[in-house]
Amino acid sequence: MSPRRELDFEYAIKKDVRNNPIVREIDQERQQQLWRTAGISAVLVIVLLFSAWQTFELVRHGYEIQRLERERAAEEEVNRHLRLEIETLRSPGRIEEMAIRKLNLVAPDRDKAIVIERVTPSAPPEKSVVALRQATGDGEPRRNGAAR
């Protein structure tokens, strides 16, 4: 047989090779490097997410502050209009006109008008001495203390 035929014959025979007893070992160094890379990647992702979250919150709070400032300005404008309306309604000229026109009241003459002023009592001074007077039998008040 020729050498060429021997090679062909060898390949023609199917060899049944069982690889079951071969166990693939785990490379511990490669496994540690994989876990280290995964851990570092996870930390970086967490840092990036935290940074993005803080930036987003900062922008959101900025918008919220602008909205609240606009609302405050609008409320101050309403407050100013309401104060102006209150002062307009309290004006003596308007009250007099309303009393004459709607309530059919008349303005009194100067000699018939009586002005009543409310007098508020003043507070007594902080350090005041009040003398107690007791009546004696002879009709004259007597003082307690040093006058005896």
C-alpha positions, 0 to 999 in steps of 0.5 A: 500500500502506498503511504497515501492510502494508509493515511486515508485508511486511518481517517476512514476508521472512526475513532470513538474517543470519550472525553468524559473523564476530562475535567476542566479546572477553574482558573482561580486567578482569572476568576478573582480578576473577573470578580474584581473587575465586576466589583469595580464596574459596579462601584463606578456605575453606582457613583455615576448613577448617584452623580446623575441623580444629584444633578437631576435633583439640583435641576428639579429644585431649581425649577421648583424654586422658580415656580414658587417665586412666580407664585409668590410674586402673583400672590403679592400682586393679589395681596396688593390689589386686595389692600388697595380695594380695602383702603378704597372701601374704607375711605370716608368719602365713599362711606359718606356717599353710600350713607347718603345715597343708599341709607338716606341719611343726612349730614348733621349740622355743626351745632347739632353734631356731638363728637364722642371720643373714647378715652382709654385709661393710662397704665399706672406707673411701675413703682407707685405708692398708694396710701391707705386711709383709715377713718378714726372715730373723730372724723379725721382720716388716719394714716397707717405706718409712719404717721402714728 
